[in-house]
C-alpha cells in the first residue's frame, strides 16, 4: 500500500491554488478523475461558480444494491498559496484513492460517493455549493466522512498541542487520529470510531462531539465537514489536528519527506472499515436490525414528542397554522383509544409512527430549529435522525392528507 500512496503523493504534491497555480489545480482535478475511472467508478463533476470563474468538485460513485442514502467520503484538492500541500491535503487525497481501491471488490448495500472538493481553502466554497445542491434536490445522505490533513504523526513527547477550548483530554504525543462531529453526527462519530478501533487497533483515536455546529469551537469547523453541518447533514472530520501538531501546516515546507506513510496506511484501513460497516452487504442483517431499532426508537420517542408539541403550542413564535395542527396532535395523543390499539404488538405503534412522520415532516421541520431544540427533552441526535427519517417517509403519505393537516401544497 505504501508504494501506491507514494505514487499518488508524487503526482499530487505541489501548489494547487486557483490564482497562483490554476494549471496545477486543473491537472489535479484531471488526475483524480483518471484514477477513479481506472477503478471502474462512475465519474461526474459538480461545477460551481466562484472567484469569477467555474470550478469543479470531482465525484466518483460506487453503486450500491439498494436505494439507501449514500455515504460520502471526501477530501479537498486545493492548497493555500505557496504551499505544496503534502499534508494539507495531498495526504487525504491519497488515502481517498486508496480507500476507493480497497473497496472496489466489496459488495455494498448503499452507494459510496468519493468526492474531491475544490476551494476548501477559500472558505469551503466547493463543499458549500455541493451541500446546498443536496438540500435543493431534497437528497438525504447516510453521512459524510471528511478527511483533512491525515499524514503527519510523531512519537516524540510534546509533539501535540491542545486546541483551545476543547473539552476532552488531548495527549501530548501527536500520534493519534482525531474524529470530530457535531451533536447531530454523534452516531456517525461512534460508528467510525468503533470500526477504526476494531479493524486497526494500533491506530489511536480521539473523538470529540461538539454542541450545535461547533460555533463555540471554531477550530473544529475548519474543513468541508462544516458545510454539511451548515445544511443539516451528519458529517465527521478525520484529522491529524493540522497546525496543533504539524509545524509545516500552510508553509512551503509541507513536503513529502514530512509525511508518515505508516500512519496514512492505518487511516486508509480505518476509513475502509468504517465504509464497510456502514454500507457493506456483509452488514445487511445488522442493517435490518438497525432499521427495526430506529422505528422502535421513534415509537419510544412519542412521549418526548407530546411534551415538545405541548410546549410549542404555548410559544408565541410558532405560526398559527402549525399550532392548529399541533393542537390536533395533542388531542390525539390524549385520546383513550387509538386507531390501532397499543396492546397489539408492533401494529399498535403504527398509527403513532405515522403521527411522528407527519408531525416531524409537516410541522417540526418547518419551525425554527432553535425553538424546537429549546423544548426537545430527548437525545439531540435522535431528533436529527427522526427529522431525516420523517422527510423520507413522508414522501409515501398521500398529498391530500398533508394538505388537510398543514395546508398549502404537498
Long-range contacts (C-beta under 8 A, 24 or more apart in sequence): 1-98, 1-265, 1-268, 2-261, 2-262, 2-265, 4-97, 4-98, 4-101, 5-94, 5-95, 5-98, 5-261, 5-264, 5-265, 5-268, 6-261, 8-35, 8-90, 8-93, 8-94, 8-97, 8-98, 9-86, 9-90, 9-91, 9-94, 9-256, 9-259, 10-256, 12-77, 12-90, 12-93, 12-94, 13-84, 13-85, 13-86, 13-90, 13-255, 13-256, 14-84, 14-85, 15-79, 15-81, 15-82, 15-83, 15-84, 15-85, 16-77, 16-78, 16-79, 16-85, 17-78, 17-79, 17-80, 17-81, 17-82, 17-121, 18-51, 18-53, 18-55, 18-78, 18-118, 18-119, 18-122, 19-51, 19-81, 20-81, 20-82, 21-79, 25-77, 25-78, 25-118, 28-77, 28-93, 29-56, 29-58, 29-77, 29-116, 29-118, 32-58, 32-77, 32-93, 32-97, 32-116, 33-58, 33-60, 35-97, 36-60, 36-97, 36-100, 36-114, 39-100, 39-101, 39-104, 40-104, 41-100, 41-114, 46-115, 46-129, 46-130, 46-133, 48-125, 48-126, 48-129, 48-130, 50-119, 50-122, 50-125, 50-126, 50-129, 51-119, 51-122, 51-125, 55-118, 55-119, 55-125, 55-126, 56-118, 57-115, 57-116, 57-117, 57-118, 57-126, 57-127, 57-129, 57-130, 58-115, 58-116, 58-118, 59-113, 59-114, 59-115, 60-100, 60-113, 60-114, 60-115, 61-111, 61-112, 61-113, 61-114, 62-100, 62-103, 62-104, 62-108, 62-111, 62-112, 62-113, 62-114, 63-108, 63-111, 64-108, 64-109, 64-110, 64-111, 64-112, 64-279, 65-107, 65-108, 65-109, 65-281, 66-109, 66-110, 68-109, 68-110, 68-111, 68-142, 69-110, 69-139, 69-140, 69-141, 69-142, 69-392, 70-110, 70-111, 70-112, 70-113, 70-141, 70-142, 71-110, 71-111, 71-112, 71-113, 71-141, 71-142, 71-143, 71-144, 71-145, 71-275, 71-278, 71-279, 72-112, 72-113, 72-115, 72-141, 72-142, 72-143, 72-144, 72-145, 72-228, 72-235, 73-99, 73-100, 73-112, 73-113, 73-114, 73-115, 73-144, 73-145, 73-147, 73-271, 73-275, 74-114, 74-115, 74-116, 74-117, 74-127, 74-144, 74-145, 74-146, 74-147, 74-224, 75-116, 75-117, 75-146, 75-147, 75-148, 76-116, 76-117, 76-118, 76-119, 76-120, 76-121, 76-126, 76-127, 76-148, 76-223, 76-224, 77-116, 77-117, 77-118, 78-118, 78-119, 78-120, 78-121, 78-122, 78-126, 79-121, 80-121, 80-250, 82-252, 83-250, 83-251, 83-252, 83-254, 84-252, 84-254, 84-255, 85-254, 86-151, 86-248, 86-254, 86-255, 86-256, 86-258, 86-259, 87-149, 87-150, 87-151, 87-152, 87-240, 87-242, 87-246, 87-248, 87-249, 87-254, 87-258, 87-259, 88-148, 88-149, 88-242, 88-249, 88-250, 88-254, 89-120, 89-147, 89-148, 89-149, 90-151, 91-147, 91-149, 91-150, 91-151, 91-152, 91-259, 91-264, 92-147, 92-148, 92-149, 92-150, 92-151, 94-151, 94-264, 95-147, 95-150, 95-264, 95-267, 95-268, 95-271, 96-147, 98-265, 98-268, 99-268, 99-271, 99-272, 99-275, 102-268, 102-269, 102-272, 103-272, 103-275, 103-276, 106-276, 106-280, 107-280, 107-281, 107-282, 108-279, 108-280, 108-281, 109-279, 109-280, 109-281, 109-283, 109-284, 109-287, 110-142, 110-278, 110-279, 111-279, 112-275, 112-279, 117-224, 120-223, 120-224, 124-223, 124-224, 124-226, 124-227, 126-224, 127-224, 127-227, 127-228, 128-227, 128-230, 130-227, 131-227, 131-228, 131-230, 131-231, 131-233, 132-231, 134-231, 134-233, 135-231, 135-232, 138-391, 140-388, 140-391, 140-392, 141-228, 141-233, 141-234, 142-234, 142-278, 142-279, 143-185, 143-188, 143-233, 143-234, 143-235, 143-236, 143-278, 144-224, 144-225, 144-228, 144-233, 144-234, 144-235, 144-236, 145-188, 145-192, 145-235, 145-236, 145-238, 145-271, 145-274, 145-275, 146-223, 146-224, 146-225, 146-228, 146-235, 146-236, 146-237, 146-238, 147-237, 147-238, 147-239, 147-267, 147-271, 148-222, 148-223, 148-224, 148-225, 148-237, 148-238, 148-239, 148-242, 149-239, 149-240, 149-241, 149-242, 149-246, 149-249, 150-177, 150-238, 150-239, 150-240, 150-263, 150-264, 150-267, 151-240, 151-259, 151-260, 151-261, 151-263, 151-264, 152-240, 152-245, 152-246, 152-248, 152-258, 152-259, 152-260, 152-263, 153-240, 153-245, 153-260, 153-263, 154-245, 154-260, 159-245, 160-241, 160-244, 160-245, 161-241, 161-244, 161-245, 162-244, 163-217, 163-219, 163-220, 163-241, 163-244, 164-219, 165-216, 165-217, 165-219, 166-208, 166-217, 166-219, 166-220, 167-208, 168-206, 168-207, 168-208, 170-206, 171-204, 171-206, 174-240, 174-241, 174-245, 175-204, 175-263, 176-203, 176-204, 176-205, 176-206, 177-203, 177-204, 177-205, 177-206, 177-238, 177-239, 177-240, 177-266, 177-267, 177-270, 178-205, 178-206, 178-207, 178-208, 178-237, 178-238, 178-239, 178-240, 178-241, 179-205, 179-206, 179-207, 179-208, 179-236, 179-237, 179-238, 180-207, 180-208, 180-209, 180-210, 180-214, 180-220, 180-225, 180-236, 180-237, 180-239, 181-207, 181-208, 181-209, 181-210, 181-225, 181-234, 181-235, 181-236, 181-237, 182-209, 182-210, 182-211, 182-212, 182-213, 182-214, 182-229, 182-235, 183-209, 183-210, 183-211, 183-212, 183-380, 183-381, 183-384, 184-229, 184-232, 184-234, 184-380, 184-381, 184-384, 185-209, 185-229, 185-234, 185-235, 185-236, 185-381, 186-380, 186-381, 187-234, 187-381, 187-385, 188-234, 188-235, 188-236, 189-236, 191-274, 191-277, 191-278, 192-236, 192-238, 192-270, 192-271, 192-274, 194-277, 195-270, 195-273, 195-274, 195-276, 195-277, 195-278, 196-270, 196-271, 196-273, 196-274, 198-273, 199-269, 199-270, 199-272, 199-273, 200-266, 200-269, 200-270, 200-273, 202-266, 203-263, 203-266, 203-267, 203-269, 203-270, 205-270, 219-244, 232-384, 232-387, 234-384, 238-267, 238-271, 294-385, 294-389, 295-349, 295-353, 297-382, 297-385, 297-386, 298-353, 298-356, 298-386, 298-389, 299-349, 299-352, 299-353, 299-356, 301-356, 301-378, 301-382, 301-386, 302-333, 302-352, 302-355, 302-356, 304-376, 304-377, 304-378, 305-329, 305-333, 305-355, 305-356, 305-359, 306-330, 306-333, 307-375, 307-377, 308-364, 308-372, 308-375, 308-376, 308-377, 309-359, 309-363, 311-375, 312-367, 312-371, 312-372, 312-375, 315-371, 315-375, 317-368, 317-371, 318-367, 318-371, 319-367, 321-406, 321-407, 322-363, 322-366, 322-367, 322-406, 325-359, 325-362, 325-363, 325-405, 325-406, 326-359, 326-363, 328-405, 329-355, 329-359, 329-363, 354-397, 356-386, 356-390, 357-389, 357-390, 357-393, 357-394, 357-397, 358-390, 358-394, 358-397, 358-401, 358-402, 358-405, 359-390, 360-386, 360-387, 360-389, 360-390, 361-390, 361-391, 361-393, 361-394, 361-397, 362-394, 362-402, 362-405, 362-406, 363-406, 364-390, 365-390, 365-391
